[in-house]
Structure formats: C-alpha cells, structure tokens
Amino acid sequence: MRKDFGAKPWSYPQPVFIVAAYDEDEKPNAMNAAWGGISDTTQVSLCLSSNHRTVKNLQKTKAFTINIADTAHVLACDYIGLVSGNKVPDKVAKAGFTVTKSTFVNAPVINELAMALECKLIRYDSESGFLLGEIVNVSIDESVLTKDGKTDMTKFEPIVFDPVNAVYRKLGEKVGKAFKDGRILIDRIEKEQEIMEAEEIFENLEDLETEESEEMKEIEEEIKEVDEILENIEALNKEEKTKHK
Ligand SMILES: Cc1cc2nc3c(=O)[nH]c(=O)nc-3n(C[C@H](O)[C@H](O)[C@H](O)COP(=O)(O)O)c2cc1C
C-alpha cells in the first residue's frame, strides 16, 4: 500500500542552493533555494519568487552564483532563507559570510562555501518564477579537493533538503558506481537472454530429432512390409514350381 500526498514540491534529494547576486551598488545578497537543479549540460533552472531581494538583484545584473550549502554552515544557510534583504540589507554579513566577486560573471561567490556555480541569467519569468541560467564556471575550493583534483567527500560535506520532514541532511555513504553498476544488470539480462535462446535452439533440435526418428520408424515399417510381400511372392513361386514337377 502506498500513501498519496497529492501535489507537493517534493523530491529526494533536494538541493540547498544559496543563490547570491549583487545589487546595482555591488552589495551582495543571497537566498536559500531548494526548488532547482541542472537543466542541461551548462544550464540550471530554479523556481524563485519575484519579491525576493536576490531575484530583483539578479534581474538587474543578469548574473548570479549558486553556492552549495554544507554541514559547517547550516545555521547561516537557513538564516539566509528566513530573512530577506528587503528588510535586512546586510544579511550576508550577518550570516557570517564574506564574498569575492566571480572572475566570470558579475556576481558574488561566498568564500565560506566551498563550491559555486557561476551563472549568467538566460531568462526569468516573474509570473511562474521560472529562472534559467547558464553555468559559465564551476569553482571549488582546493581545500576540499583530492590530489587528482576531484571533490574529496571526506572533506566536502554538502547538505540536502528533506522537504517531507523539513530538515537538512548531510550526504551519505558511497553506495555504488554511476554509469558502471547498471552494467552488471545489463550483462546479467544479456546472459539470461542468451541462455533462453540456446534453450530454444536445443528444444527445436530435440523436436527435429523426434520427427526424424518417427520418419525412420515409418520407413522401417515400409521396408518390413515390402520384405513380407517379397517373401510371400517367393513362397508362391516355390509352390508353383512344386506343382509343375
Ligand atoms: C530550505 C529553504 C528553501 C527555500 N527554497 C526556495 C525556493 O526554491 N524558491 C524561493 O523563491 N524561495 C525559497 N526559499 C525562501 C527564500 O530563501 C527566502 O524567502 C529568503 O528570505 C529570500 O531572501 P531575499 O529576499 O533576501 O532574496 C527557501 C527557504 C528555505 C529556508
């Protein structure tokens, strides 16, 4: 049995994006956004209400950053999602965050959060709240990178939003290899298919063999009948010969 919850903005995992943008005086503002994700190879989509200070800012600058919230900054990230820059203009600083201007777009990167997507605004529809952005660059702090330049998940601890329980959770254990583990199932299904096909061929061969042996029986019986006829003819011939003597 499944329980129906109706139309809800729920999925797992939902991101904790800290969207940041400058105002016209290069004053940074940021908001928390859980309704969004990757849309294309270099695009992100978000659903942002038009009354937010951050949204007003990014519409002017046509740029924004998406900073990935982490376990070390849960309070600050939630605060950013509770308080509006419309009322608290220095909320970024109040949250304990400092910023550096992106070298790719006119938007602030939050120094304390290790990963940022630096984006240009493609379009924003204030009625639906739909925002489409182009990812121009992704920057990750070296402190959370491995020697070979990948994210070190023992150091980088992004959080996700659990919308059903209204809590933040940290990412868990590695449980599989993407683009690889599914191969095991592909191979297994292929093997099962091969076995099924081989069994079919075997069954057909068996049918053929029984058909052939039935044909052979018929032929043998026909030969027997012919032999009997020949024997009868021979016996008749003998009889006639003895009569004539
Ligand atoms: C966990 C969480 C997720 C949120 N997700 C969104 C979202 O996806 N879209 C949105 O418009 N607001 C969202 N908000 C609300 C904004 O972050 C919040 O209204 C914020 O104060 C806006 O700040 P600003 O006016 O300074 O830009 C979320 C808030 C929280 C706490």
The ligand as a Gaussian input file, in Angstrom:
#p B3LYP/6-31G(d) Opt

LIG

0 1
 C       15.056000      25.422000       2.854000
 C       14.550000      26.622000       2.094000
 C       14.310000      26.510000       0.752000
 C       13.828000      27.581000       0.010000
 N       13.597000      27.434000      -1.327000
 C       13.124000      28.483000      -2.033000
 C       12.941000      28.357000      -3.435000
 O       13.249000      27.319000      -4.059000
 N       12.404000      29.422000      -4.082000
 C       12.086000      30.577000      -3.470000
 O       11.614000      31.509000      -4.125000
 N       12.298000      30.755000      -2.120000
 C       12.821000      29.741000      -1.411000
 N       13.075000      29.884000      -0.085000
 C       12.739000      31.167000       0.576000
 C       13.834000      32.216000       0.427000
 O       15.119000      31.718000       0.616000
 C       13.564000      33.322000       1.461000
 O       12.293000      33.887000       1.236000
 C       14.623000      34.375000       1.544000
 O       14.442000      35.109000       2.717000
 C       14.647000      35.353000       0.374000
 O       15.688000      36.253000       0.585000
 P       15.902000      37.601000      -0.200000
 O       14.589000      38.367000      -0.206000
 O       16.949000      38.314000       0.619000
 O       16.364000      37.271000      -1.549000
 C       13.575000      28.825000       0.670000
 C       13.847000      28.948000       2.031000
 C       14.332000      27.853000       2.743000
 C       14.628000      28.006000       4.201000

